[in-house]
């Protein structure tokens, strides 16, 4: 079964982003089932849509490996409890209607390789704490309403292959320090 902290993080996300109006994929054989908090359905063993898990054999527990909810019609803000999904390597919330600032809780997900938040309505500055995500290879914050200067924090991400900050309200240009990102394509 999924750890209770991760289960509650999914529940909080569902509530905070108007889960009752999410757009589900029709082919449950391929995509999995709609999220179900009314029964004892387990997100991992029952294959909830967008939730991919890894089993830990030593304690018969599952952890969320990736959460891919691109285009699900999520509306609202990402709750701070998202930090409980601490084993995740992929977080894809692109093409939704998420708003407010990028939540600082994402900065604690140090194992992330992919963070996709494009085509939303995020506002405010890009958080400096995102620099703690040194395992990131793919970061897409494009097509939001982010403001302020492009922070230097990305220069800590030596493995970064893809960075897209386009179509925001960012000021200034790309800092010269970005030239140290040799892997960037």
Buried (B, 14 or more C-beta within 10 A) or exposed (E): EBBEEBBBBBBBBBEBBEBEEBEBBEEEEEBBBEBEEEEEBBBBEBBBBBBBBBEEEEEEBBBBBBBBBBBBBBBBBBBBBBBBBBBBBBBBBBBBBBBEBBBEBBBBBEBBBBBBBBBBEBBEBBBEBBBBBEBBBBBBBBBBEBBEEBBEBBBBBEBBBBBBBEBBEBEEEEEEEBEEBEEBE
